[in-house]
Amino acid sequence: MKINIEGGEYEILPRILATGLINKIKHLQIQFHDVGPNAKTQMENICSELAKTHRPRYQYKFVWEGWELR
């Protein structure tokens, strides 16, 4: 799954994580956007949760991140 939705990742990723749908996604490529004062904190929180099921293959903050299912 590739996510590049101009800040919408902060709404959709927590929902995917909360519902458990994240376990069905083998490869995830995310572009986090630096929008708003809480973007960095939101990104860090999402990555913390994502690390429970996936491992990072590469991380270039606010550019692209690639994650794969453990």
SERO-4910 file (N, C-alpha, C, O; in steps of 0.05 Angstrom, whole numbers):
BEGIN
 pado doro    nc1    nc2    nc3   cac1   cac2   cac3    cc1    cc2    cc3    oc1    oc2    oc3
  Met    A     17    -23      0      0      0      0     18     25      0     38     26     15
  Lys    A     11     44    -16     26     69    -18      8     91     -9    -15     94    -19
  Ile    A     17    107     10      1    129     21     16    155     17     37    160     29
  Asn    A      4    172      1     14    199     -4    -10    217     -7    -18    223    -29
  Ile    A    -22    225     16    -47    239     15    -47    266     29    -67    274     42
  Glu    A    -24    279     27    -22    308     35    -33    314     63    -48    333     67
  Gly    A    -26    298     83    -35    302    110    -57    284    119    -62    281    143
  Gly    A    -70    271    100    -92    253    107    -82    227    120    -98    212    132
  Glu    A    -56    223    119    -44    199    131    -49    199    162    -49    178    174
  Tyr    A    -51    223    173    -55    225    202    -83    217    211    -88    213    235
  Glu    A   -101    216    192   -128    206    198   -131    176    191   -142    161    206
  Ile    A   -120    168    168   -125    141    159   -108    120    173   -117     98    179
  Leu    A    -83    126    178    -65    106    190    -73     98    219    -73     74    225
  Pro    A    -81    117    236    -90    108    262   -115     90    260   -118     71    276
  Arg    A   -132     95    241   -156     78    237   -148     50    228   -159     30    237
  Ile    A   -129     48    209   -120     23    199   -107      7    221   -110    -18    223
  Leu    A    -92     20    238    -79      7    261   -100     -2    282    -98    -24    291
  Ala    A   -119     15    288   -139      9    309   -157    -14    301   -165    -30    318
  Thr    A   -163    -17    275   -181    -38    266   -167    -65    261   -180    -85    257
  Gly    A   -140    -64    261   -125    -89    256   -121    -94    227   -108   -114    220
  Leu    A   -131    -77    210   -127    -81    181    -97    -80    173    -89    -90    152
  Ile    A    -81    -68    190    -52    -66    185    -39    -93    181    -20    -96    166
  Asn    A    -50   -113    194    -39   -141    192    -43   -153    164    -30   -173    158
  Lys    A    -59   -141    147    -64   -151    120    -45   -137    100    -45   -145     76
  Ile    A    -30   -118    109    -14   -102     90     15   -111     93     28   -107    114
  Lys    A     26   -123     72     53   -134     73     74   -112     70     94   -112     85
  His    A     70    -94     52     89    -72     46     74    -46     47     52    -43     35
  Leu    A     85    -27     61     72     -1     65     93     21     59    115     21     70
  Gln    A     86     39     41    103     62     34     87     86     41     64     91     31
  Ile    A     98    103     59     84    126     69    100    151     65    124    152     69
  Gln    A     86    172     56     98    199     56     84    215     77     61    224     73
  Phe    A     97    219    100     86    236    121     91    265    112    112    272    101
  His    A     71    282    117     73    311    110     76    328    135     63    322    155
  Asp    A     92    348    133     97    366    156     76    388    155     82    411    147
  Val    A     52    380    163     30    399    163     20    403    192     13    384    205
  Gly    A     19    427    201      9    433    227     30    429    249     51    417    245
  Pro    A     24    440    272     43    440    294     48    412    307     69    409    320
  Asn    A     30    393    303     33    367    315     42    345    296     41    322    303
  Ala    A     50    352    272     57    332    251     79    313    261     77    289    257
  Lys    A    100    324    273    122    307    281    114    287    303    121    264    302
  Thr    A     98    297    322     88    280    344     70    258    333     72    235    341
  Gln    A     52    266    315     33    247    303     49    226    287     42    202    289
  Met    A     68    234    272     85    215    257     99    195    275     99    171    271
  Glu    A    111    206    297    125    188    316    106    168    329    113    145    333
  Asn    A     82    177    336     62    160    349     53    138    330     51    114    337
  Ile    A     49    145    305     41    125    285     63    105    280     58     81    279
  Cys    A     88    115    278    111     97    273    115     78    297    122     55    293
  Ser    A    110     87    321    112     70    345     92     47    344     99     25    350
  Glu    A     67     54    336     47     33    334     53     14    310     49    -10    312
  Leu    A     62     25    289     68     10    265     91    -10    270     91    -32    259
  Ala    A    109     -2    287    132    -20    294    124    -45    308    140    -64    310
  Lys    A    100    -46    318     90    -70    332     84    -93    312     86   -116    319
  Thr    A     78    -86    287     71   -106    267     90   -106    243     92   -126    228
  His    A    104    -84    239    121    -80    215    149    -72    223    154    -63    246
  Arg    A    168    -75    205    195    -64    210    202    -45    187    194    -49    164
  Pro    A    216    -24    194    223     -4    174    245    -15    155    264    -27    164
  Arg    A    241    -11    129    262    -18    110    278      7    104    303      5     99
  Tyr    A    266     30    104    280     56    101    262     77    113    238     75    113
  Gln    A    275     98    123    260    121    135    275    147    128    297    152    138
  Tyr    A    262    163    112    272    190    107    249    208    116    230    213    101
  Lys    A    252    218    140    230    233    153    219    255    135    234    272    124
  Phe    A    193    255    132    178    274    116    185    273     86    181    292     71
  Val    A    196    251     78    201    245     50    187    219     43    164    220     32
  Trp    A    199    196     49    186    170     45    196    151     67    218    153     76
  Glu    A    178    133     74    184    111     92    173     86     80    151     85     69
  Gly    A    189     64     83    180     38     73    180     19     97    199     17    111
  Trp    A    158      5    101    154    -14    123    145    -41    111    131    -42     91
  Glu    A    154    -63    124    145    -90    115    136   -105    140    145   -102    162
  Leu    A    116   -122    135    104   -139    156    125   -157    168    141   -169    154
  Arg    A    125   -159    194    144   -177    208    137   -206    203    150   -224    213
***
